[in-house]
Amino acid sequence: MSAKDGDGGRPPSRVTRLVHSGRPSGDRVTVNPPVERGSTVAFADAGELYAAGPRTYGRHGLATHAALKDALSAWHGAEHVTLTPSGLAACALSILPFVRSGDHVLITDSVYAPVRVLAQRRLKAMDVEAQFYDPRIAGDVASLIKPNTRLVYLESPGSLTFEIQDTPALCAAAKAAGAVSVMDDTWAGGWAQDPFAHGVDVVVQALTKHQGGHSDALMGAVMTNDADHAQTIADTARDLGNAVSPDDASLILRGMRTLDVRLERSAQTGRAVADWVADHPAVAEVLHPARADHPDHALWARDFTGAPGLFGVRLRPVEEASLTTALNALTLFGMGFSWGGYESLVIPCGPQLRRTASPDAPDGPLVRISTGLEDAADLIADLDQAFARLSPVSASPPTGIA
Ligand SMILES: *Cc1c(COP(=O)(O)O)cnc(C)c1O
């Protein structure tokens, strides 16, 4: 880290360290680290070739990767960082290293859908039992823990459905049972909560989203402050040939410099859009944890310091074709997967929703909105003209003459 100490030795804040970490130091150096591309690293001394140490081969990371890891370490308060080629690879690398045949893992029912598939296909093939739990179970998770429970997986808020979990209670129960707690913190991006402070052992980030911030690179990170866990993760990453491109590492690092201001704005805009949407007659419910009407608002207020602009909108039942018409009519919101970029996005969530351990959602389609950096009033005007195309399904069909 190249941040100079502030006046009088005052330690620089996290945002300042994010801006200064992973930067070259010295006279007439570029502000940003060079993109160091390479597979082979040439040695001058044959005696050094097989000596353990950094910078032996491109797959293990070179200067650009080290700079990104510095910035991630400063921002997330993580001593150990492993980069992965995608966010999903980070999810996988937060589970697979810790489990073996005969183990049991608990995974939140609100988990990012591809992790459910990983559990049902990959873990099953390894003879690891994955059990899904109600994201709102809190400390009662202890009743699901078995002697062979090895890992408890959290995601808060949940993907698409935005339940806030009682992270300290879940992690305390995991710890008491000797299980590893893992949290996918992609929504908060380390900006809106500190999972380590809540007791999480291993934190996953899809850097593709907030950290990258520009929808032009895929990457993930697995982070921990536990040296043994770090070694287990690093060994597995090595065994699997895990590697990321230095060009992508450079893009993610560039995105991270503006993370704090982008999220601040996206949060503001998201809240304004959510509040407008909540009053629309076509809307049954807005799933935005910073709003007082969110069922887990108290937990959010206790454990989070912000709410990035990604939230759900449960519509009242509508004619299905009219939802397609309305979404197609949006001009400022793009439609596509992922989020966290500078541009606003919307998707209908229906086909991705899957519940096995907690109540099914009420009727009416769920739409997910990601607010980017456009003007909030423009986004609201766009939604207004699109939502006008929704045709409600009337609650009670016409009954004719009484
Ligand atoms: C997008 C996402 C991922 C996966 O990230 P990719 O880089 O797309 O593989 C994992 N977890 C959450 C919560 C996500 O939103």
The ligand as an SDF file (V2000), in Angstrom:
LIG
                    3D

 15 15  0  0  0  0  0  0  0  0999 V2000
  -23.4670  -12.3660  -10.4240 C   0  0  0  0  0  0  0  0  0  0  0  0
  -23.3590  -13.0580   -9.1410 C   0  0  0  0  0  0  0  0  0  0  0  0
  -22.4670  -14.1110   -8.9700 C   0  0  0  0  0  0  0  0  0  0  0  0
  -21.6540  -14.6600  -10.0950 C   0  0  0  0  0  0  0  0  0  0  0  0
  -20.7820  -13.7430  -10.6790 O   0  0  0  0  0  0  0  0  0  0  0  0
  -20.2320  -13.9840  -12.1780 P   0  0  0  0  0  0  0  0  0  0  0  0
  -19.0420  -13.1440  -12.2560 O   0  0  0  0  0  0  0  0  0  0  0  0
  -21.3350  -13.5890  -13.0940 O   0  0  0  0  0  0  0  0  0  0  0  0
  -19.9150  -15.4550  -12.2930 O   0  0  0  0  0  0  0  0  0  0  0  0
  -22.3980  -14.6940   -7.7290 C   0  0  0  0  0  0  0  0  0  0  0  0
  -23.1550  -14.2680   -6.7080 N   0  0  0  0  0  0  0  0  0  0  0  0
  -24.0260  -13.2640   -6.8310 C   0  0  0  0  0  0  0  0  0  0  0  0
  -24.8390  -12.8460   -5.6750 C   0  0  0  0  0  0  0  0  0  0  0  0
  -24.1630  -12.6270   -8.0550 C   0  0  0  0  0  0  0  0  0  0  0  0
  -25.0550  -11.6440   -8.1860 O   0  0  0  0  0  0  0  0  0  0  0  0
  1  2  1  0
  2  3  1  0
  2 14  2  0
  3  4  1  0
  3 10  2  0
  4  5  1  0
  5  6  1  0
  6  7  2  0
  6  8  1  0
  6  9  1  0
 10 11  1  0
 11 12  2  0
 12 13  1  0
 12 14  1  0
 14 15  1  0
M  END
$$$$
